[in-house]
Amino acid sequence: MKALVVDPDRSARATVKRLLSHVNVDVLEADNGLIALNALEQSDPDFVVLEIDMPILSGPDCLSAIRQSPVRPDIPVICITASGTRENVHRMVALGVADFLLKPINPVEVLPRIKNLLIRVAQWRQRQSVRSINSLLIVDNDPNFIAFVRPLLDSTFELIEAGSSTIAAISYRDATPKPTVVCLAEGLPLMNEDLLLDVIRRMAIDSGSNPPQFYLLARSAEVPAEKVSRYAGVVRKSFVPQAFVDEFRRVVLREQSPYERLRHVVREGLHSELVTATQQTIGVMIGSEIAEVDPAEHADCPLGVVAEVNQVDAESGVSLATVIMSGRNEVERMGSQIVRRPITFSEGAGEVLGELANTIAGRMRACLVSRGFDLKMGLPDIREDEGGAAAATEMDLDSMFRCSSGEVFKVALRVKQGGLGLGVVNRPVGADGAAAGADAAAPVEAVAAAAGAAAGGEAQAQQSVDDVLF
């Protein structure tokens, strides 16, 4: 068995360590609350011995973080202190502690209590090995809401319903096994939800059970921070079935929808990858340096042409769009540099932009595969956008770049909900109304053909985008 002992006093930690060694408990040490939370995540101790008075992160704040953590919120915690204030002691007790020890520690008195605790820890570990959220107590004095959530939850959970605080307390006391999750509606009459939380937590401790996780069913998003800190999470009440189920899964089950997970990864973890992929792809193809534009410059991106590649998750329908946008003149100059001869938009410069978007999208897909997303890529969609609709669309991640020859363009990523098609190539329409590249050649081949036609020679037609890139 393993314990995490958290105390800024090294000698106090040594005393507890010697005491625990007599009952064959290995000890991990931490001298403040932040280190303790990290050790809790990394080392999986069986219980925690926690000093109340600590720098950086106090004992009550540390315990509050543990109780709100999705990792092991109900791990047994023993509090120790020499001079804890009444307020801190009450707060620790309200958060749920297995025992309370006063310094200086008397081994003769404390050792039997430690042995009793180890029995409870073993029981806790056994429950953890088979535990799932299968019993849920929901307390709300609104019978309409109880009736609304019943069919949404009772197929997944053993649901215990209570229309008042007193019935809830009695139901919890008599339940076997005890509910692992308790959802309390905001604004309960007589015994309010905060007091009921304290009552159920004390009942759990007195019965030798670990306290359940408590969630607040809030009427609105405006919940005071002090109140929020007492709960493992806040679920916004809604009478829209899918909205409530999504919120419940996210807050209580700690699940995120595929859309939320992908959006979080894109916003928080792909900026450097997007910049590197853009600089390497376009820099190699153009043969010059590509610099990211500092946002402080407030530079304007030319508008007029958009190339977009969609990648879709077949199961959820969530998609990621990789978008390059710039002006028509800029696209023509960049395309001309890549194929090493002048070409216009209708002669293939647009498809060159599409191939750039396709290559960058492939790099983004590779990054996401390592993060657990397997998206299926579509074909580039190239379109004129003189009105700047794409620029006005909110993106989840974007960066502006400038070529050494002066062309400015933007590369952006946007996560979209719902099932979207894999996309098709919108080939530019020539002056005669016929679609350029109407022979259904692949984008790169169409660029090669356009470049060859512009130069007037078969040998020159072989120098495609692939020739320049590879």
C-alpha positions as CSV (number, residue, x, y, z in Angstrom):
1,M,0.0,0.0,0.0
2,K,1.2,3.5,-0.8
3,A,0.5,6.9,0.9
4,L,1.1,10.5,-0.2
5,V,2.3,12.6,2.7
6,V,1.9,16.3,2.1
7,D,3.5,18.7,4.7
8,P,6.0,21.6,4.3
9,D,7.7,20.5,7.5
10,R,10.3,17.8,6.6
11,S,10.6,16.5,10.2
12,A,6.8,16.2,10.3
13,R,6.9,14.1,7.1
14,A,9.6,11.9,8.6
15,T,7.5,11.3,11.6
16,V,4.5,10.2,9.6
17,K,6.7,8.1,7.3
18,R,8.2,6.2,10.3
19,L,4.7,5.7,11.7
20,L,3.4,4.3,8.4
21,S,6.4,2.0,7.9
22,H,5.2,0.0,11.0
23,V,2.1,-1.0,9.0
24,N,4.0,-1.7,5.7
25,V,2.9,1.5,3.9
26,D,5.3,3.0,1.4
27,V,5.4,6.8,1.4
28,L,5.6,9.5,-1.3
29,E,6.4,13.0,-0.1
30,A,5.4,16.4,-1.2
31,D,6.1,19.7,0.5
32,N,3.2,21.7,-1.0
33,G,-0.2,21.3,-2.5
34,L,0.8,21.8,-6.2
35,I,3.4,19.0,-6.0
36,A,0.8,16.9,-4.2
37,L,-1.7,17.2,-7.0
38,N,0.9,16.3,-9.6
39,A,2.0,13.2,-7.5
40,L,-1.6,12.2,-7.1
41,E,-2.0,12.1,-10.9
42,Q,1.3,10.4,-11.6
43,S,1.8,7.9,-8.8
44,D,-1.7,6.6,-7.8
45,P,-1.4,6.5,-4.0
46,D,-4.0,4.6,-1.9
47,F,-4.6,7.5,0.5
48,V,-3.3,11.0,1.4
49,V,-2.1,12.6,4.6
50,L,-2.5,16.3,4.2
51,E,-1.4,19.2,6.3
52,I,-3.9,22.1,6.5
53,D,-1.4,25.0,6.7
54,M,0.8,25.1,3.6
55,P,2.3,27.7,1.2
56,I,1.4,28.0,-2.5
57,L,-1.7,25.9,-2.2
58,S,-3.3,25.4,1.2
59,G,-4.7,22.1,2.5
60,P,-8.3,23.1,2.0
61,D,-7.7,24.3,-1.5
62,C,-5.7,21.1,-2.3
63,L,-8.5,18.9,-0.9
64,S,-11.1,20.9,-2.9
65,A,-9.1,20.3,-6.1
66,I,-8.9,16.6,-5.3
67,R,-12.6,16.3,-4.7
68,Q,-13.4,18.1,-8.0
69,S,-10.9,16.0,-10.0
70,P,-12.2,13.4,-12.4
71,V,-9.1,11.2,-11.6
72,R,-9.8,10.0,-8.0
73,P,-12.1,12.4,-6.3
74,D,-13.0,10.1,-3.4
75,I,-9.6,9.0,-2.4
76,P,-9.4,8.8,1.5
77,V,-7.6,11.8,3.0
78,I,-6.3,12.2,6.6
79,C,-5.8,15.8,7.7
80,I,-3.0,16.8,10.2
81,T,-2.5,20.2,11.7
82,A,-0.9,21.9,14.7
83,S,-2.9,25.1,14.6
84,G,-5.6,25.0,11.9
85,T,-8.1,27.8,12.1
86,R,-11.7,26.9,12.8
87,E,-12.7,28.0,9.3
88,N,-10.2,25.8,7.6
89,V,-11.1,22.8,9.8
90,H,-14.8,23.2,9.0
91,R,-14.0,23.5,5.3
92,M,-11.9,20.3,5.3
93,V,-14.6,18.4,7.2
94,A,-17.2,19.6,4.7
95,L,-15.1,18.4,1.8
96,G,-14.8,14.9,3.4
97,V,-11.9,13.6,5.4
98,A,-11.3,10.1,6.8
99,D,-9.7,11.3,10.0
100,F,-8.2,14.3,11.7
101,L,-4.9,14.2,13.5
102,L,-3.3,16.9,15.7
103,K,0.4,17.6,16.0
104,P,2.5,16.6,17.8
105,I,1.5,13.1,16.7
106,N,1.3,10.5,19.5
107,P,2.1,7.1,17.9
108,V,0.4,5.1,20.6
109,E,-2.9,7.0,20.0
110,V,-2.6,7.3,16.2
111,L,-1.4,3.8,15.1
112,P,-4.8,2.0,15.9
113,R,-6.6,4.7,13.9
114,I,-4.2,4.2,11.0
115,K,-4.9,0.5,11.0
116,N,-8.6,1.1,10.9
117,L,-8.1,3.5,8.1
118,L,-6.2,0.9,6.1
119,I,-9.1,-1.5,6.2
120,R,-11.3,1.3,4.7
121,V,-8.6,2.0,2.1
122,A,-8.6,-1.6,1.0
123,Q,-12.4,-1.5,0.7
124,W,-12.1,1.7,-1.3
125,R,-9.5,0.1,-3.7
126,Q,-11.7,-2.9,-4.2
127,R,-14.6,-0.6,-5.1
128,Q,-12.3,1.3,-7.5
129,S,-11.4,-1.8,-9.4
130,V,-15.0,-2.5,-10.4
131,R,-16.5,1.0,-10.0
132,S,-18.7,2.8,-12.5
133,I,-21.3,5.5,-12.1
134,N,-24.2,3.1,-12.0
135,S,-26.3,4.6,-9.1
136,L,-27.4,8.3,-9.2
137,L,-29.5,10.3,-6.7
138,I,-31.2,13.2,-8.3
139,V,-32.9,15.8,-6.1
140,D,-35.3,18.4,-7.5
141,N,-38.6,19.8,-6.1
142,D,-39.8,20.3,-9.7
143,P,-41.7,17.1,-10.7
144,N,-41.7,18.2,-14.3
145,F,-37.9,18.1,-14.5
146,I,-37.7,14.8,-12.7
147,A,-40.2,13.4,-15.3
148,F,-38.2,14.9,-18.1
149,V,-34.8,13.4,-17.1
150,R,-36.1,10.0,-16.1
151,P,-36.2,8.5,-19.6
152,L,-32.9,10.2,-20.5
153,L,-31.0,8.6,-17.6
154,D,-32.7,5.5,-16.3
155,S,-31.5,3.3,-19.2
156,T,-27.9,4.1,-18.1
157,F,-28.1,4.5,-14.3
158,E,-29.9,3.0,-11.4
159,L,-31.8,6.2,-10.7
160,I,-33.0,7.3,-7.2
161,E,-35.4,10.3,-7.3
162,A,-36.2,12.6,-4.5
163,G,-38.6,15.6,-4.6
164,S,-37.3,17.2,-1.3
165,S,-34.1,17.4,0.7
166,T,-35.5,15.3,3.6
167,I,-36.5,12.5,1.3
168,A,-33.1,12.7,-0.4
169,A,-31.3,12.3,2.9
170,I,-33.4,9.3,3.9
171,S,-33.0,7.7,0.4
172,Y,-29.3,8.1,0.6
173,R,-29.2,6.7,4.1
174,D,-31.2,3.6,3.2
175,A,-29.6,3.0,-0.2
176,T,-27.5,-0.2,-0.8
177,P,-25.1,0.3,-2.4
178,K,-24.8,4.0,-1.9
179,P,-25.2,6.3,-4.9
180,T,-21.8,7.3,-6.4
181,V,-23.2,10.5,-7.8
182,V,-25.7,13.0,-6.3
183,C,-27.3,15.8,-8.4
184,L,-28.8,18.6,-6.4
185,A,-31.1,21.2,-7.9
186,E,-30.4,24.8,-7.2
187,G,-32.9,26.5,-4.9
188,L,-34.2,23.5,-2.8
189,P,-36.6,24.7,-0.1
190,L,-36.2,24.2,3.7
191,M,-32.9,22.4,3.7
192,N,-31.1,24.0,0.8
193,E,-28.8,22.1,-1.6
194,D,-25.5,23.2,0.1
195,L,-26.8,22.0,3.5
196,L,-28.0,18.8,2.0
197,L,-24.6,18.2,0.5
198,D,-23.0,18.5,3.9
199,V,-25.6,16.2,5.5
200,I,-25.1,13.5,2.9
201,R,-21.3,13.8,3.0
202,R,-21.4,13.4,6.8
203,M,-23.7,10.4,6.5
204,A,-21.3,8.8,4.1
205,I,-18.3,9.3,6.3
206,D,-20.1,8.1,9.4
207,S,-21.2,4.9,7.6
208,G,-17.7,4.2,6.5
209,S,-18.4,5.0,2.8
210,N,-16.6,7.4,0.6
211,P,-18.6,10.5,-0.1
212,P,-20.3,10.6,-3.5
213,Q,-19.5,13.3,-6.1
214,F,-22.0,16.2,-6.0
215,Y,-23.2,18.1,-9.0
216,L,-25.3,21.2,-9.0
217,L,-28.3,21.4,-11.3
218,A,-28.3,25.1,-12.0
219,R,-31.1,27.2,-13.5
220,S,-28.7,29.5,-15.3
221,A,-25.0,29.9,-16.0
222,E,-24.8,32.6,-13.3
223,V,-23.7,30.7,-10.3
224,P,-21.4,32.3,-7.6
225,A,-17.9,31.1,-7.7
226,E,-18.0,30.3,-4.0
227,K,-21.0,28.0,-4.6
228,V,-19.4,26.4,-7.6
229,S,-16.3,25.5,-5.6
230,R,-18.4,23.1,-3.4
231,Y,-19.4,20.9,-6.3
232,A,-17.6,18.6,-8.7
233,G,-19.4,20.4,-11.5
234,V,-22.4,22.4,-12.6
235,V,-25.0,21.0,-15.0
236,R,-27.2,23.6,-16.7
237,K,-30.8,22.6,-16.5
238,S,-32.5,22.3,-19.9
239,F,-35.7,20.9,-21.2
240,V,-34.1,20.2,-24.6
241,P,-33.2,16.5,-24.5
242,Q,-30.0,16.5,-26.5
243,A,-28.8,19.7,-24.9
244,F,-29.2,18.2,-21.4
245,V,-27.7,14.8,-22.4
246,D,-24.6,16.6,-23.9
247,E,-24.2,18.8,-20.8
248,F,-24.6,15.8,-18.5
249,R,-22.0,13.7,-20.4
250,R,-19.6,16.6,-20.5
251,V,-19.8,17.6,-16.8
252,V,-20.7,14.4,-15.0
253,L,-19.3,11.6,-17.2
254,R,-16.3,13.9,-18.1
255,E,-17.0,13.1,-21.8
256,Q,-16.6,15.6,-24.6
257,S,-18.3,15.3,-27.9
258,P,-16.1,14.6,-30.9
259,Y,-16.7,18.3,-32.0
260,E,-15.6,19.6,-28.6
261,R,-12.5,17.4,-28.5
262,L,-11.3,18.2,-32.0
263,R,-12.0,21.9,-31.5
264,H,-9.9,21.9,-28.3
265,V,-7.0,20.1,-29.9
266,V,-7.1,22.5,-32.9
267,R,-7.3,25.7,-30.8
268,E,-4.8,24.6,-28.1
269,G,-2.3,22.3,-29.8
270,L,-1.9,22.8,-33.5
271,H,-0.6,26.4,-34.0
272,S,3.1,25.5,-34.2
273,E,2.3,22.5,-36.5
274,L,0.2,24.7,-38.8
275,V,3.0,27.3,-39.1
276,T,5.7,24.7,-39.7
277,A,3.5,22.8,-42.3
278,T,2.8,26.1,-44.1
279,Q,6.4,27.3,-44.1
280,Q,7.8,24.0,-45.2
281,T,5.2,23.2,-47.9
282,I,4.9,26.6,-49.6
283,G,8.5,27.6,-48.9
284,V,9.8,24.5,-50.7
285,M,7.4,24.9,-53.6
286,I,8.0,28.6,-54.1
287,G,11.7,28.3,-53.3
288,S,11.8,31.2,-50.8
289,E,11.3,32.0,-47.2
290,I,7.8,32.2,-45.8
291,A,7.4,34.3,-42.6
292,E,4.5,34.3,-40.2
293,V,3.1,37.8,-39.9
294,D,3.1,39.2,-36.4
295,P,-0.6,39.9,-35.3
296,A,0.6,43.2,-33.9
297,E,1.2,44.4,-37.4
298,H,-2.6,44.3,-38.1
299,A,-1.9,43.4,-41.7
300,D,-4.8,43.0,-44.1
301,C,-5.0,39.8,-46.0
302,P,-6.0,40.2,-49.7
303,L,-9.3,38.7,-50.6
304,G,-10.7,37.0,-53.7
305,V,-9.7,33.4,-53.8
306,V,-10.3,30.5,-51.3
307,A,-9.0,26.9,-51.4
308,E,-10.5,24.6,-48.8
309,V,-10.0,20.9,-48.0
310,N,-12.4,19.1,-45.7
311,Q,-11.5,16.1,-43.6
312,V,-14.4,14.2,-42.1
313,D,-14.8,11.8,-39.2
314,A,-17.1,9.2,-40.7
315,E,-18.7,8.1,-37.4
316,S,-19.6,11.5,-36.0
317,G,-19.7,13.7,-39.1
318,V,-17.5,16.3,-37.5
319,S,-15.1,17.8,-40.0
320,L,-12.0,20.0,-40.1
321,A,-11.6,22.5,-42.9
322,T,-8.1,23.6,-43.9
323,V,-8.5,26.9,-45.7
324,I,-6.0,29.1,-47.7
325,M,-7.2,32.6,-48.7
326,S,-5.6,35.4,-50.6
327,G,-6.1,37.8,-53.5
328,R,-6.4,36.7,-57.1
329,N,-3.2,38.5,-58.1
330,E,-1.3,37.0,-55.2
331,V,-2.5,33.5,-56.1
332,E,-1.4,34.0,-59.7
333,R,2.0,35.2,-58.7
334,M,2.5,32.3,-56.2
335,G,1.3,29.8,-58.8
336,S,3.7,31.2,-61.4
337,Q,6.6,30.9,-59.0
338,I,5.7,27.3,-58.3
339,V,5.4,26.1,-61.9
340,R,8.2,28.5,-63.0
341,R,6.2,30.2,-65.7
342,P,3.4,32.8,-65.8
343,I,-0.1,31.4,-65.3
344,T,-3.4,33.0,-64.6
345,F,-6.1,31.9,-62.3
346,S,-8.1,30.3,-65.1
347,E,-5.0,28.6,-66.4
348,G,-4.3,26.7,-63.2
349,A,-3.1,29.1,-60.5
350,G,-6.3,28.2,-58.5
351,E,-5.5,24.5,-58.6
352,V,-2.0,25.2,-57.5
353,L,-3.5,26.9,-54.4
354,G,-5.8,23.8,-54.0
355,E,-2.7,21.6,-54.0
356,L,-1.1,23.7,-51.4
357,A,-4.2,23.4,-49.2
358,N,-4.3,19.7,-49.8
359,T,-0.7,19.2,-48.7
360,I,-1.1,21.3,-45.6
361,A,-4.3,19.5,-44.8
362,G,-2.4,16.2,-45.1
363,R,0.1,17.4,-42.6
364,M,-2.7,18.4,-40.2
365,R,-4.3,15.0,-40.6
366,A,-1.0,13.3,-39.6
367,C,-0.8,15.5,-36.5
368,L,-4.3,14.6,-35.5
369,V,-3.9,10.8,-36.0
370,S,-1.3,10.9,-33.2
371,R,-4.0,12.6,-31.1
372,G,-6.6,9.9,-31.7
373,F,-8.5,11.4,-34.7
374,D,-8.7,9.5,-38.0
375,L,-10.2,11.9,-40.5
376,K,-10.9,11.1,-44.1
377,M,-9.6,13.7,-46.6
378,G,-11.7,15.1,-49.4
379,L,-10.6,17.0,-52.5
380,P,-9.8,20.7,-52.7
381,D,-12.6,23.1,-53.2
382,I,-11.3,26.2,-55.0
383,R,-13.6,29.2,-55.4
384,E,-13.6,32.9,-56.0
385,D,-14.6,35.0,-52.9
386,E,-14.6,38.6,-53.9
387,G,-17.0,39.4,-51.1
388,G,-14.7,38.0,-48.4
389,A,-17.2,35.6,-47.0
390,A,-14.4,33.2,-45.9
391,A,-12.5,35.9,-44.2
392,A,-15.7,36.9,-42.2
393,T,-16.2,33.3,-41.1
394,E,-15.0,32.6,-37.5
395,M,-12.0,30.3,-37.6
396,D,-10.7,28.1,-34.7
397,L,-7.1,28.8,-35.7
398,D,-5.5,31.0,-38.3
399,S,-2.2,32.6,-39.1
400,M,-1.1,35.1,-41.8
401,F,2.0,34.6,-43.8
402,R,4.2,36.7,-46.2
403,C,6.4,35.4,-49.0
404,S,9.8,37.0,-49.4
405,S,8.5,38.3,-52.8
406,G,5.7,40.1,-50.9
407,E,2.6,37.9,-51.4
408,V,0.4,37.8,-48.3
409,F,-2.0,34.9,-47.6
410,K,-3.8,33.4,-44.6
411,V,-4.1,29.7,-43.6
412,A,-6.9,28.7,-41.2
413,L,-8.5,25.7,-39.6
414,R,-12.2,25.5,-38.8
415,V,-14.0,22.6,-37.0
416,K,-17.5,22.1,-38.2
417,Q,-20.3,20.0,-36.7
418,G,-22.6,17.7,-38.7
419,G,-22.0,15.5,-41.7
420,L,-20.4,17.2,-44.6
421,G,-19.4,15.9,-47.9
422,L,-15.8,15.1,-48.7
423,G,-15.8,17.9,-51.3
424,V,-15.1,18.2,-55.0
425,V,-12.8,20.3,-57.0
426,N,-14.5,23.5,-58.4
427,R,-12.5,24.1,-61.5
428,P,-12.3,27.7,-62.8
429,V,-14.6,28.5,-65.7
430,G,-13.0,29.9,-68.8
431,A,-14.3,32.7,-71.0
432,D,-16.1,30.2,-73.2
433,G,-18.1,28.8,-70.3
434,A,-16.3,25.5,-70.4
435,A,-14.8,24.2,-67.2
436,A,-11.0,24.4,-67.2
437,G,-9.6,20.9,-66.8
438,A,-13.0,19.4,-67.7
439,D,-11.3,16.1,-68.6
440,A,-11.4,15.3,-64.9
441,A,-7.7,15.2,-64.5
442,A,-6.4,15.4,-60.9
443,P,-5.6,18.9,-59.7
444,V,-1.8,18.5,-60.0
445,E,-2.1,17.1,-63.5
446,A,-4.4,19.9,-64.5
447,V,-1.8,22.4,-63.3
448,A,0.9,20.6,-65.3
449,A,-1.3,20.7,-68.5
450,A,-2.1,24.4,-68.0
451,A,1.5,25.2,-67.4
452,G,2.5,23.3,-70.6
453,A,-0.2,25.0,-72.7
454,A,0.9,28.4,-71.5
455,A,4.5,27.6,-72.5
456,G,3.6,25.9,-75.7
457,G,5.8,22.9,-75.4
458,E,5.4,19.2,-74.4
459,A,8.6,19.0,-72.5
460,Q,7.6,22.0,-70.4
461,A,4.3,20.4,-69.7
462,Q,6.0,17.8,-67.7
463,Q,7.2,20.2,-65.0
464,S,4.3,19.9,-62.7
465,V,3.8,20.9,-59.1
466,D,5.1,17.5,-58.1
467,D,8.3,18.1,-60.0
468,V,9.0,21.3,-58.0
469,L,7.9,19.8,-54.7
470,F,9.8,16.4,-54.9
